[in-house]
Amino acid sequence: MADILVIDDEPQMRRLISRILRKAGHTVREAADGCIGLQMCRERRPALVITDIVMPVGEGIETIQALRQSGEALPILAISGNSPALYLRAATGLGATAALAKPFRADDLLAVVANLLNDVADCDA
């Protein structure tokens, strides 16, 4: 399975996403903001980044742009519960590979993650 980095400033949401992914067999690392997440990406490149958009420090759009400017081609899933249509449209326009509005069901999250990881595997083949 894949090494996934989850970036979300809400501890309960971060833990919930991590728990869902771990139950599906993935290795998960967690970051409380985009600044920490970017540092973690530099230390060990994940197969996928899931980032919240609205965060007080190192918000998601900045994080996505920083990853893309660094040349990272890894898939990025943007998530948001605040005005999700507006923020998620902006996130995909600025480099997120996919977007998912909060709240979401575990099955929906796992389906998007599987699609993103399969796309990467298809490109590597």
N, CA, C and O atoms as a Tinker XYZ file with bonds, in Angstrom:
   500  protein
     1  N      0.837000   -1.182000    0.000000    73     2
     2  CA     0.000000    0.000000    0.000000    64     1     3
     3  C      0.885000    1.250000    0.000000    63     2     4     5
     4  O      2.107000    1.145000   -0.111000    81     3
     5  N      0.282000    2.411000    0.122000    73     3     6
     6  CA     1.004000    3.661000   -0.101000    64     5     7
     7  C      1.299000    4.426000    1.184000    63     6     8     9
     8  O      0.625000    4.266000    2.202000    81     7
     9  N      2.332000    5.265000    1.098000    73     7    10
    10  CA     2.682000    6.212000    2.156000    64     9    11
    11  C      1.934000    7.509000    1.851000    63    10    12    13
    12  O      2.180000    8.147000    0.827000    81    11
    13  N      1.025000    7.892000    2.740000    73    11    14
    14  CA     0.166000    9.055000    2.514000    64    13    15
    15  C      0.394000   10.076000    3.618000    63    14    16    17
    16  O      0.463000    9.726000    4.796000    81    15
    17  N      0.510000   11.349000    3.223000    73    15    18
    18  CA     0.645000   12.450000    4.168000    64    17    19
    19  C     -0.684000   13.185000    4.254000    63    18    20    21
    20  O     -1.211000   13.643000    3.241000    81    19
    21  N     -1.227000   13.297000    5.463000    73    19    22
    22  CA    -2.493000   13.992000    5.705000    64    21    23
    23  C     -2.183000   15.300000    6.428000    63    22    24    25
    24  O     -1.603000   15.301000    7.514000    81    23
    25  N     -2.581000   16.420000    5.805000    73    23    26
    26  CA    -2.357000   17.745000    6.381000    64    25    27
    27  C     -3.706000   18.358000    6.695000    63    26    28    29
    28  O     -4.494000   18.635000    5.790000    81    27
    29  N     -3.977000   18.572000    7.974000    73    27    30
    30  CA    -5.239000   19.197000    8.394000    64    29    31
    31  C     -5.033000   19.774000    9.785000    63    30    32    33
    32  O     -4.475000   19.113000   10.661000    81    31
    33  N     -5.480000   21.003000    9.988000    73    31    34
    34  CA    -5.295000   21.654000   11.283000    64    33    35
    35  C     -6.288000   21.169000   12.335000    63    34    36    37
    36  O     -6.091000   21.421000   13.524000    81    35
    37  N     -7.341000   20.486000   11.924000    73    35    38
    38  CA    -8.319000   19.964000   12.871000    64    37    39
    39  C     -7.898000   18.554000   13.295000    63    38    40    41
    40  O     -7.975000   17.620000   12.497000    81    39
    41  N     -7.450000   18.396000   14.551000    73    39    42
    42  CA    -6.939000   17.087000   14.991000    64    41    43
    43  C     -7.933000   15.943000   14.805000    63    42    44    45
    44  O     -7.541000   14.842000   14.418000    81    43
    45  N     -9.217000   16.190000   15.076000    73    43    46
    46  CA   -10.199000   15.112000   14.949000    64    45    47
    47  C    -10.346000   14.668000   13.496000    63    46    48    49
    48  O    -10.430000   13.471000   13.221000    81    47
    49  N    -10.379000   15.613000   12.575000    73    47    50
    50  CA   -10.503000   15.270000   11.159000    64    49    51
    51  C     -9.246000   14.548000   10.680000    63    50    52    53
    52  O     -9.329000   13.562000    9.948000    81    51
    53  N     -8.087000   15.045000   11.096000    73    51    54
    54  CA    -6.820000   14.431000   10.710000    64    53    55
    55  C     -6.756000   12.978000   11.200000    63    54    56    57
    56  O     -6.350000   12.082000   10.460000    81    55
    57  N     -7.158000   12.762000   12.440000    73    55    58
    58  CA    -7.145000   11.401000   12.998000    64    57    59
    59  C     -8.147000   10.498000   12.289000    63    58    60    61
    60  O     -7.861000    9.327000   12.039000    81    59
    61  N     -9.327000   11.042000   11.964000    73    59    62
    62  CA   -10.352000   10.254000   11.284000    64    61    63
    63  C     -9.871000    9.811000    9.905000    63    62    64    65
    64  O     -9.992000    8.638000    9.552000    81    63
    65  N     -9.333000   10.735000    9.134000    73    63    66
    66  CA    -8.812000   10.399000    7.803000    64    65    67
    67  C     -7.691000    9.367000    7.928000    63    66    68    69
    68  O     -7.652000    8.391000    7.178000    81    67
    69  N     -6.795000    9.585000    8.864000    73    67    70
    70  CA    -5.677000    8.656000    9.070000    64    69    71
    71  C     -6.170000    7.266000    9.431000    63    70    72    73
    72  O     -5.657000    6.269000    8.923000    81    71
    73  N     -7.154000    7.197000   10.298000    73    71    74
    74  CA    -7.697000    5.903000   10.722000    64    73    75
    75  C     -8.313000    5.159000    9.527000    63    74    76    77
    76  O     -8.092000    3.959000    9.362000    81    75
    77  N     -9.081000    5.869000    8.699000    73    75    78
    78  CA    -9.695000    5.264000    7.512000    64    77    79
    79  C     -8.610000    4.709000    6.586000    63    78    80    81
    80  O     -8.716000    3.585000    6.095000    81    79
    81  N     -7.580000    5.501000    6.357000    73    79    82
    82  CA    -6.506000    5.087000    5.448000    64    81    83
    83  C     -5.702000    3.921000    6.012000    63    82    84    85
    84  O     -5.331000    3.006000    5.277000    81    83
    85  N     -5.434000    3.952000    7.302000    73    83    86
    86  CA    -4.676000    2.845000    7.924000    64    85    87
    87  C     -5.458000    1.543000    7.863000    63    86    88    89
    88  O     -4.888000    0.481000    7.614000    81    87
    89  N     -6.779000    1.628000    8.092000    73    87    90
    90  CA    -7.613000    0.418000    8.016000    64    89    91
    91  C     -7.582000   -0.179000    6.617000    63    90    92    93
    92  O     -7.759000   -1.385000    6.448000    81    91
    93  N     -7.356000    0.666000    5.612000    73    91    94
    94  CA    -7.264000    0.200000    4.227000    64    93    95
    95  C     -5.852000   -0.285000    3.885000    63    94    96    97
    96  O     -5.592000   -0.699000    2.756000    81    95
    97  N     -4.942000   -0.232000    4.866000    73    95    98
    98  CA    -3.600000   -0.769000    4.674000    64    97    99
    99  C     -2.512000    0.229000    4.331000    63    98   100   101
   100  O     -1.372000   -0.162000    4.084000    81    99
   101  N     -2.843000    1.515000    4.312000    73    99   102
   102  CA    -1.852000    2.524000    3.971000    64   101   103
   103  C     -1.017000    2.931000    5.187000    63   102   104   105
   104  O     -1.460000    2.801000    6.328000    81   103
   105  N      0.182000    3.418000    4.929000    73   103   106
   106  CA     1.020000    4.034000    5.947000    64   105   107
   107  C      0.668000    5.519000    5.926000    63   106   108   109
   108  O      0.622000    6.130000    4.858000    81   107
   109  N      0.421000    6.098000    7.092000    73   107   110
   110  CA    -0.032000    7.488000    7.143000    64   109   111
   111  C      0.851000    8.295000    8.083000    63   110   112   113
   112  O      1.163000    7.877000    9.198000    81   111
   113  N      1.244000    9.472000    7.588000    73   111   114
   114  CA     1.908000   10.470000    8.429000    64   113   115
   115  C      0.983000   11.671000    8.501000    63   114   116   117
   116  O      0.217000   11.931000    7.573000    81   115
   117  N      1.056000   12.403000    9.608000    73   115   118
   118  CA     0.143000   13.522000    9.830000    64   117   119
   119  C      0.909000   14.815000   10.080000    63   118   120   121
   120  O      1.963000   14.832000   10.715000    81   119
   121  N      0.333000   15.909000    9.551000    73   119   122
   122  CA     0.876000   17.245000    9.793000    64   121   123
   123  C     -0.280000   18.173000   10.154000    63   122   124   125
   124  O     -1.361000   18.090000    9.570000    81   123
   125  N     -0.039000   19.064000   11.127000    73   123   126
   126  CA    -1.073000   19.966000   11.604000    64   125   127
   127  C     -1.210000   21.230000   10.759000    63   126   128   129
   128  O     -2.170000   21.982000   10.930000    81   127
   129  N     -0.269000   21.474000    9.853000    73   127   130
   130  CA    -0.383000   22.626000    8.954000    64   129   131
   131  C      0.508000   22.406000    7.736000    63   130   132   133
   132  O      1.317000   21.480000    7.693000    81   131
   133  N      0.339000   23.281000    6.750000    73   131   134
   134  CA     1.073000   23.139000    5.504000    64   133   135
   135  C      2.574000   23.292000    5.652000    63   134   136   137
   136  O      3.334000   22.637000    4.939000    81   135
   137  N      3.017000   24.148000    6.569000    73   135   138
   138  CA     4.466000   24.337000    6.775000    64   137   139
   139  C      5.109000   23.040000    7.248000    63   138   140   141
   140  O      6.155000   22.638000    6.737000    81   139
   141  N      4.490000   22.393000    8.214000    73   139   142
   142  CA     5.001000   21.111000    8.710000    64   141   143
   143  C      4.904000   20.060000    7.611000    63   142   144   145
   144  O      5.817000   19.253000    7.437000    81   143
   145  N      3.797000   20.070000    6.871000    73   143   146
   146  CA     3.606000   19.119000    5.789000    64   145   147
   147  C      4.680000   19.229000    4.718000    63   146   148   149
   148  O      5.189000   18.216000    4.240000    81   147
   149  N      5.025000   20.453000    4.338000    73   147   150
   150  CA     6.073000   20.645000    3.334000    64   149   151
   151  C      7.414000   20.121000    3.830000    63   150   152   153
   152  O      8.161000   19.504000    3.070000    81   151
   153  N      7.720000   20.360000    5.091000    73   151   154
   154  CA     8.958000   19.842000    5.674000    64   153   155
   155  C      8.961000   18.314000    5.653000    63   154   156   157
   156  O      9.978000   17.697000    5.334000    81   155
   157  N      7.837000   17.710000    5.991000    73   155   158
   158  CA     7.739000   16.251000    5.989000    64   157   159
   159  C      7.910000   15.693000    4.572000    63   158   160   161
   160  O      8.501000   14.628000    4.395000    81   159
   161  N      7.395000   16.407000    3.563000    73   159   162
   162  CA     7.569000   15.986000    2.167000    64   161   163
   163  C      9.029000   16.036000    1.760000    63   162   164   165
   164  O      9.504000   15.177000    1.018000    81   163
   165  N      9.742000   17.046000    2.247000    73   163   166
   166  CA    11.173000   17.155000    1.928000    64   165   167
   167  C     11.963000   16.024000    2.583000    63   166   168   169
   168  O     12.921000   15.515000    2.002000    81   167
   169  N     11.564000   15.635000    3.782000    73   167   170
   170  CA    12.268000   14.574000    4.509000    64   169   171
   171  C     12.016000   13.199000    3.900000    63   170   172   173
   172  O     12.931000   12.381000    3.802000    81   171
   173  N     10.782000   12.949000    3.496000    73   171   174
   174  CA    10.413000   11.663000    2.888000    64   173   175
   175  C      9.206000   11.869000    1.992000    63   174   176   177
   176  O      8.114000   12.187000    2.463000    81   175
   177  N      9.413000   11.685000    0.704000    73   175   178
   178  CA     8.360000   11.935000   -0.277000    64   177   179
   179  C      7.237000   10.908000   -0.135000    63   178   180   181
   180  O      7.482000    9.705000   -0.220000    81   179
   181  N      6.007000   11.380000    0.082000    73   179   182
   182  CA     4.875000   10.449000    0.154000    64   181   183
   183  C      4.402000   10.073000   -1.249000    63   182   184   185
   184  O      4.790000   10.705000   -2.232000    81   183
   185  N      3.573000    9.054000   -1.335000    73   183   186
   186  CA     2.966000    8.669000   -2.608000    64   185   187
   187  C      1.780000    9.576000   -2.923000    63   186   188   189
   188  O      1.401000    9.726000   -4.084000    81   187
   189  N      1.193000   10.181000   -1.883000    73   187   190
   190  CA     0.001000   11.018000   -2.022000    64   189   191
   191  C     -0.049000   12.000000   -0.865000    63   190   192   193
   192  O      0.296000   11.657000    0.266000    81   191
   193  N     -0.483000   13.234000   -1.152000    73   191   194
   194  CA    -0.719000   14.235000   -0.111000    64   193   195
   195  C     -2.209000   14.554000   -0.093000    63   194   196   197
   196  O     -2.812000   14.813000   -1.134000    81   195
   197  N     -2.792000   14.533000    1.094000    73   195   198
   198  CA    -4.165000   14.990000    1.289000    64   197   199
   199  C     -4.068000   16.230000    2.152000    63   198   200   201
   200  O     -3.564000   16.170000    3.273000    81   199
   201  N     -4.552000   17.365000    1.636000    73   199   202
   202  CA    -4.446000   18.598000    2.407000    64   201   203
   203  C     -5.766000   19.341000    2.497000    63   202   204   205
   204  O     -6.504000   19.477000    1.521000    81   203
   205  N     -6.034000   19.815000    3.699000    73   203   206
   206  CA    -7.161000   20.717000    3.905000    64   205   207
   207  C     -6.795000   22.031000    3.214000    63   206   208   209
   208  O     -5.615000   22.325000    3.028000    81   207
   209  N     -7.782000   22.806000    2.841000    73   207   210
   210  CA    -7.525000   24.078000    2.182000    64   209   211
   211  C     -7.444000   25.215000    3.190000    63   210   212   213
   212  O     -6.496000   26.000000    3.166000    81   211
   213  N     -8.428000   25.308000    4.070000    73   211   214
   214  CA    -8.484000   26.436000    5.001000    64   213   215
   215  C     -7.815000   26.043000    6.316000    63   214   216   217
   216  O     -8.352000   25.263000    7.103000    81   215
   217  N     -6.613000   26.615000    6.532000    73   215   218
   218  CA    -5.861000   26.386000    7.763000    64   217   219
   219  C     -5.209000   27.705000    8.152000    63   218   220   221
   220  O     -4.838000   28.485000    7.274000    81   219
   221  N     -5.062000   27.974000    9.447000    73   219   222
   222  CA    -4.496000   29.263000    9.860000    64   221   223
   223  C     -3.011000   29.433000    9.527000    63   222   224   225
   224  O     -2.553000   30.554000    9.305000    81   223
   225  N     -2.265000   28.338000    9.492000    73   223   226
   226  CA    -0.830000   28.408000    9.191000    64   225   227
   227  C     -0.558000   27.485000    8.011000    63   226   228   229
   228  O     -1.003000   26.337000    8.004000    81   227
   229  N      0.166000   27.976000    7.022000    73   227   230
   230  CA     0.495000   27.144000    5.868000    64   229   231
   231  C     -0.745000   26.585000    5.216000    63   230   232   233
   232  O     -0.893000   25.370000    5.082000    81   231
   233  N     -1.646000   27.478000    4.804000    73   231   234
   234  CA    -2.931000   27.012000    4.281000    64   233   235
   235  C     -2.752000   26.179000    3.012000    63   234   236   237
   236  O     -1.688000   26.180000    2.394000    81   235
   237  N     -3.811000   25.474000    2.641000    73   235   238
   238  CA    -3.733000   24.459000    1.606000    64   237   239
   239  C     -3.340000   24.934000    0.223000    63   238   240   241
   240  O     -2.551000   24.272000   -0.451000    81   239
   241  N     -3.874000   26.072000   -0.220000    73   239   242
   242  CA    -3.536000   26.575000   -1.555000    64   241   243
   243  C     -2.037000   26.858000   -1.630000    63   242   244   245
   244  O     -1.385000   26.500000   -2.610000    81   243
   245  N     -1.491000   27.500000   -0.595000    73   243   246
   246  CA    -0.051000   27.775000   -0.554000    64   245   247
   247  C      0.754000   26.472000   -0.560000    63   246   248   249
   248  O      1.794000   26.377000   -1.211000    81   247
   249  N      0.269000   25.497000    0.156000    73   247   250
   250  CA     0.950000   24.210000    0.238000    64   249   251
   251  C      0.962000   23.526000   -1.126000    63   250   252   253
   252  O      1.992000   23.006000   -1.555000    81   251
   253  N     -0.170000   23.528000   -1.796000    73   251   254
   254  CA    -0.267000   22.920000   -3.132000    64   253   255
   255  C      0.681000   23.633000   -4.093000    63   254   256   257
   256  O      1.419000   22.988000   -4.837000    81   255
   257  N      0.659000   24.952000   -4.074000    73   255   258
   258  CA     1.524000   25.713000   -4.973000    64   257   259
   259  C      3.002000   25.452000   -4.681000    63   258   260   261
   260  O      3.804000   25.313000   -5.604000    81   259
   261  N      3.358000   25.388000   -3.396000    73   259   262
   262  CA     4.756000   25.122000   -3.032000    64   261   263
   263  C      5.194000   23.738000   -3.516000    63   262   264   265
   264  O      6.313000   23.580000   -4.004000    81   263
   265  N      4.331000   22.748000   -3.386000    73   263   266
   266  CA     4.665000   21.409000   -3.867000    64   265   267
   267  C      4.859000   21.415000   -5.381000    63   266   268   269
   268  O      5.797000   20.801000   -5.889000    81   267
   269  N      3.993000   22.094000   -6.091000    73   267   270
   270  CA     4.100000   22.136000   -7.557000    64   269   271
   271  C      5.319000   22.943000   -8.004000    63   270   272   273
   272  O      5.979000   22.574000   -8.976000    81   271
   273  N      5.623000   24.032000   -7.312000    73   271   274
   274  CA     6.783000   24.845000   -7.674000    64   273   275
   275  C      8.092000   24.114000   -7.414000    63   274   276   277
   276  O      9.106000   24.393000   -8.053000    81   275
   277  N      8.065000   23.178000   -6.473000    73   275   278
   278  CA     9.276000   22.404000   -6.180000    64   277   279
   279  C      9.478000   21.286000   -7.196000    63   278   280   281
   280  O     10.470000   20.559000   -7.140000    81   279
   281  N      8.536000   21.152000   -8.124000    73   279   282
   282  CA     8.653000   20.135000   -9.147000    64   281   283
   283  C      8.049000   18.793000   -8.764000    63   282   284   285
   284  O      8.183000   17.814000   -9.499000    81   283
   285  N      7.384000   18.747000   -7.617000    73   283   286
   286  CA     6.770000   17.493000   -7.173000    64   285   287
   287  C      5.602000   17.128000   -8.088000    63   286   288   289
   288  O      4.689000   17.928000   -8.292000    81   287
   289  N      5.639000   15.930000   -8.627000    73   287   290
   290  CA     4.570000   15.457000   -9.507000    64   289   291
   291  C      3.585000   14.552000   -8.765000    63   290   292   293
   292  O      2.709000   13.949000   -9.385000    81   291
   293  N      3.724000   14.458000   -7.456000    73   291   294
   294  CA     2.883000   13.549000   -6.696000    64   293   295
   295  C      1.423000   14.009000   -6.706000    63   294   296   297
   296  O      1.145000   15.202000   -6.823000    81   295
   297  N      0.493000   13.056000   -6.583000    73   295   298
   298  CA    -0.918000   13.427000   -6.549000    64   297   299
   299  C     -1.264000   14.151000   -5.244000    63   298   300   301
   300  O     -0.754000   13.825000   -4.172000    81   299
   301  N     -2.144000   15.140000   -5.374000    73   299   302
   302  CA    -2.583000   15.925000   -4.225000    64   301   303
   303  C     -4.105000   15.928000   -4.205000    63   302   304   305
   304  O     -4.747000   16.290000   -5.190000    81   303
   305  N     -4.676000   15.521000   -3.074000    73   303   306
   306  CA    -6.115000   15.563000   -2.866000    64   305   307
   307  C     -6.415000   16.739000   -1.939000    63   306   308   309
   308  O     -5.973000   16.759000   -0.790000    81   307
   309  N     -7.167000   17.719000   -2.442000    73   307   310
   310  CA    -7.575000   18.871000   -1.640000    64   309   311
   311  C     -8.924000   18.563000   -1.000000    63   310   312   313
   312  O     -9.825000   18.031000   -1.650000    81   311
   313  N     -9.055000   18.908000    0.293000    73   311   314
   314  CA   -10.326000   18.720000    0.995000    64   313   315
   315  C    -10.704000   20.025000    1.663000    63   314   316   317
   316  O     -9.839000   20.787000    2.095000    81   315
   317  N    -12.014000   20.283000    1.748000    73   315   318
   318  CA   -12.463000   21.500000    2.422000    64   317   319
   319  C    -13.927000   21.375000    2.809000    63   318   320   321
   320  O    -14.730000   20.758000    2.109000    81   319
   321  N    -14.247000   21.979000    3.946000    73   319   322
   322  CA   -15.627000   22.056000    4.396000    64   321   323
   323  C    -16.122000   23.486000    4.413000    63   322   324   325
   324  O    -17.305000   23.732000    4.645000    81   323
   325  N    -15.222000   24.440000    4.169000    73   323   326
   326  CA   -15.572000   25.859000    4.151000    64   325   327
   327  C    -15.775000   26.304000    2.714000    63   326   328   329
   328  O    -14.828000   26.311000    1.928000    81   327
   329  N    -17.009000   26.679000    2.359000    73   327   330
   330  CA   -17.304000   27.070000    0.972000    64   329   331
   331  C    -16.613000   26.122000    0.006000    63   330   332   333
   332  O    -15.837000   26.559000   -0.843000    81   331
   333  N    -16.891000   24.813000    0.128000    73   331   334
   334  CA   -16.104000   23.828000   -0.599000    64   333   335
   335  C    -16.055000   24.033000   -2.106000    63   334   336   337
   336  O    -15.002000   23.827000   -2.711000    81   335
   337  N    -17.139000   24.425000   -2.721000    73   335   338
   338  CA   -17.117000   24.561000   -4.187000    64   337   339
   339  C    -16.083000   25.594000   -4.618000    63   338   340   341
   340  O    -15.298000   25.343000   -5.533000    81   339
   341  N    -16.080000   26.733000   -3.977000    73   339   342
   342  CA   -15.157000   27.812000   -4.327000    64   341   343
   343  C    -13.706000   27.403000   -4.056000    63   342   344   345
   344  O    -12.855000   27.507000   -4.939000    81   343
   345  N    -13.431000   26.948000   -2.857000    73   343   346
   346  CA   -12.055000   26.594000   -2.480000    64   345   347
   347  C    -11.530000   25.399000   -3.268000    63   346   348   349
   348  O    -10.376000   25.394000   -3.697000    81   347
   349  N    -12.361000   24.402000   -3.458000    73   347   350
   350  CA   -11.896000   23.207000   -4.149000    64   349   351
   351  C    -11.673000   23.467000   -5.634000    63   350   352   353
   352  O    -10.762000   22.897000   -6.236000    81   351
   353  N    -12.493000   24.318000   -6.221000    73   351   354
   354  CA   -12.281000   24.693000   -7.624000    64   353   355
   355  C    -10.953000   25.446000   -7.759000    63   354   356   357
   356  O    -10.193000   25.212000   -8.699000    81   355
   357  N    -10.684000   26.342000   -6.820000    73   355   358
   358  CA    -9.408000   27.077000   -6.837000    64   357   359
   359  C     -8.241000   26.111000   -6.644000    63   358   360   361
   360  O     -7.216000   26.240000   -7.314000    81   359
   361  N     -8.383000   25.160000   -5.748000    73   359   362
   362  CA    -7.303000   24.212000   -5.467000    64   361   363
   363  C     -6.964000   23.377000   -6.690000    63   362   364   365
   364  O     -5.789000   23.172000   -6.994000    81   363
   365  N     -7.975000   22.894000   -7.393000    73   363   366
   366  CA    -7.689000   22.087000   -8.587000    64   365   367
   367  C     -7.132000   22.963000   -9.702000    63   366   368   369
   368  O     -6.314000   22.503000  -10.500000    81   367
   369  N     -7.557000   24.195000   -9.764000    73   367   370
   370  CA    -7.011000   25.106000  -10.764000    64   369   371
   371  C     -5.551000   25.450000  -10.510000    63   370   372   373
   372  O     -4.821000   25.807000  -11.434000    81   371
   373  N     -5.128000   25.341000   -9.253000    73   371   374
   374  CA    -3.749000   25.706000   -8.891000    64   373   375
   375  C     -2.839000   24.507000   -8.655000    63   374   376   377
   376  O     -1.714000   24.669000   -8.182000    81   375
   377  N     -3.313000   23.307000   -8.979000    73   375   378
   378  CA    -2.398000   22.177000   -8.923000    64   377   379
   379  C     -2.850000   20.938000   -8.191000    63   378   380   381
   380  O     -2.186000   19.905000   -8.287000    81   379
   381  N     -3.971000   20.993000   -7.450000    73   379   382
   382  CA    -4.445000   19.765000   -6.812000    64   381   383
   383  C     -4.920000   18.798000   -7.895000    63   382   384   385
   384  O     -5.511000   19.218000   -8.890000    81   383
   385  N     -4.667000   17.529000   -7.705000    73   383   386
   386  CA    -5.046000   16.513000   -8.676000    64   385   387
   387  C     -6.534000   16.204000   -8.598000    63   386   388   389
   388  O     -7.172000   15.925000   -9.614000    81   387
   389  N     -7.086000   16.255000   -7.380000    73   387   390
   390  CA    -8.493000   15.959000   -7.147000    64   389   391
   391  C     -8.953000   16.748000   -5.929000    63   390   392   393
   392  O     -8.140000   17.283000   -5.175000    81   391
   393  N    -10.279000   16.813000   -5.747000    73   391   394
   394  CA   -10.850000   17.558000   -4.625000    64   393   395
   395  C    -12.032000   16.790000   -4.056000    63   394   396   397
   396  O    -12.729000   16.067000   -4.768000    81   395
   397  N    -12.241000   16.965000   -2.748000    73   395   398
   398  CA   -13.326000   16.280000   -2.062000    64   397   399
   399  C    -13.878000   17.207000   -0.979000    63   398   400   401
   400  O    -13.124000   17.726000   -0.156000    81   399
   401  N    -15.185000   17.410000   -0.983000    73   399   402
   402  CA   -15.816000   18.289000    0.001000    64   401   403
   403  C    -16.075000   17.534000    1.301000    63   402   404   405
   404  O    -16.508000   16.382000    1.293000    81   403
   405  N    -15.800000   18.209000    2.423000    73   403   406
   406  CA   -16.154000   17.680000    3.743000    64   405   407
   407  C    -17.616000   18.051000    4.010000    63   406   408   409
   408  O    -18.064000   19.101000    3.549000    81   407
   409  N    -18.343000   17.255000    4.711000    73   407   410
   410  CA   -17.989000   15.909000    5.178000    64   409   411
   411  C    -18.094000   14.916000    4.023000    63   410   412   413
   412  O    -18.878000   15.104000    3.092000    81   411
   413  N    -17.306000   13.878000    4.101000    73   411   414
   414  CA   -17.350000   12.833000    3.083000    64   413   415
   415  C    -17.424000   11.490000    3.778000    63   414   416   417
   416  O    -17.074000   11.361000    4.951000    81   415
   417  N    -17.884000   10.495000    3.042000    73   415   418
   418  CA   -17.961000    9.138000    3.574000    64   417   419
   419  C    -16.614000    8.453000    3.395000    63   418   420   421
   420  O    -15.857000    8.786000    2.483000    81   419
   421  N    -16.324000    7.513000    4.253000    73   419   422
   422  CA   -15.066000    6.763000    4.169000    64   421   423
   423  C    -14.911000    6.118000    2.795000    63   422   424   425
   424  O    -13.823000    6.134000    2.219000    81   423
   425  N    -15.991000    5.555000    2.272000    73   423   426
   426  CA   -15.925000    4.916000    0.951000    64   425   427
   427  C    -15.555000    5.910000   -0.141000    63   426   428   429
   428  O    -14.807000    5.575000   -1.060000    81   427
   429  N    -16.075000    7.131000   -0.045000    73   427   430
   430  CA   -15.751000    8.151000   -1.047000    64   429   431
   431  C    -14.272000    8.524000   -0.981000    63   430   432   433
   432  O    -13.610000    8.650000   -2.011000    81   431
   433  N    -13.760000    8.699000    0.235000    73   431   434
   434  CA   -12.344000    9.017000    0.409000    64   433   435
   435  C    -11.479000    7.901000   -0.165000    63   434   436   437
   436  O    -10.546000    8.166000   -0.923000    81   435
   437  N    -11.782000    6.668000    0.188000    73   435   438
   438  CA   -10.978000    5.541000   -0.281000    64   437   439
   439  C    -11.039000    5.377000   -1.795000    63   438   440   441
   440  O    -10.050000    4.988000   -2.416000    81   439
   441  N    -12.183000    5.669000   -2.388000    73   439   442
   442  CA   -12.307000    5.569000   -3.850000    64   441   443
   443  C    -11.433000    6.611000   -4.546000    63   442   444   445
   444  O    -10.758000    6.301000   -5.528000    81   443
   445  N    -11.442000    7.839000   -4.044000    73   443   446
   446  CA   -10.611000    8.892000   -4.642000    64   445   447
   447  C     -9.132000    8.555000   -4.459000    63   446   448   449
   448  O     -8.342000    8.688000   -5.394000    81   447
   449  N     -8.765000    8.125000   -3.272000    73   447   450
   450  CA    -7.370000    7.756000   -3.002000    64   449   451
   451  C     -6.935000    6.627000   -3.930000    63   450   452   453
   452  O     -5.852000    6.687000   -4.510000    81   451
   453  N     -7.761000    5.607000   -4.074000    73   451   454
   454  CA    -7.422000    4.483000   -4.950000    64   453   455
   455  C     -7.246000    4.947000   -6.392000    63   454   456   457
   456  O     -6.315000    4.514000   -7.072000    81   455
   457  N     -8.128000    5.820000   -6.861000    73   455   458
   458  CA    -8.010000    6.334000   -8.228000    64   457   459
   459  C     -6.711000    7.110000   -8.419000    63   458   460   461
   460  O     -6.023000    6.938000   -9.425000    81   459
   461  N     -6.377000    7.962000   -7.456000    73   459   462
   462  CA    -5.155000    8.750000   -7.561000    64   461   463
   463  C     -3.916000    7.861000   -7.554000    63   462   464   465
   464  O     -2.992000    8.074000   -8.338000    81   463
   465  N     -3.898000    6.876000   -6.678000    73   463   466
   466  CA    -2.749000    5.973000   -6.609000    64   465   467
   467  C     -2.664000    5.078000   -7.844000    63   466   468   469
   468  O     -1.566000    4.769000   -8.306000    81   467
   469  N     -3.805000    4.663000   -8.379000    73   467   470
   470  CA    -3.805000    3.859000   -9.616000    64   469   471
   471  C     -3.302000    4.668000  -10.798000    63   470   472   473
   472  O     -2.584000    4.146000  -11.651000    81   471
   473  N     -3.680000    5.952000  -10.852000    73   471   474
   474  CA    -3.192000    6.821000  -11.929000    64   473   475
   475  C     -1.674000    6.925000  -11.894000    63   474   476   477
   476  O     -1.019000    6.895000  -12.936000    81   475
   477  N     -1.116000    7.050000  -10.683000    73   475   478
   478  CA     0.334000    7.122000  -10.535000    64   477   479
   479  C      0.963000    5.809000  -10.971000    63   478   480   481
   480  O      1.973000    5.811000  -11.675000    81   479
   481  N      0.378000    4.685000  -10.559000    73   479   482
   482  CA     0.909000    3.362000  -10.924000    64   481   483
   483  C      0.851000    3.173000  -12.447000    63   482   484   485
   484  O      1.770000    2.602000  -13.035000    81   483
   485  N     -0.222000    3.649000  -13.082000    73   483   486
   486  CA    -0.346000    3.531000  -14.534000    64   485   487
   487  C      0.732000    4.346000  -15.237000    63   486   488   489
   488  O      1.264000    3.918000  -16.261000    81   487
   489  N      1.054000    5.504000  -14.702000    73   487   490
   490  CA     2.090000    6.355000  -15.289000    64   489   491
   491  C      3.471000    5.738000  -15.123000    63   490   492   493
   492  O      4.332000    5.888000  -15.989000    81   491
   493  N      3.680000    5.044000  -14.007000    73   491   494
   494  CA     4.990000    4.418000  -13.746000    64   493   495
   495  C      5.196000    3.140000  -14.553000    63   494   496   497
   496  O      6.328000    2.699000  -14.752000    81   495
   497  N      4.097000    2.552000  -15.014000    73   495   498
   498  CA     4.193000    1.264000  -15.731000    64   497   499
   499  C      4.739000    1.432000  -17.137000    63   498   500
   500  O      4.879000    0.449000  -17.865000    81   499
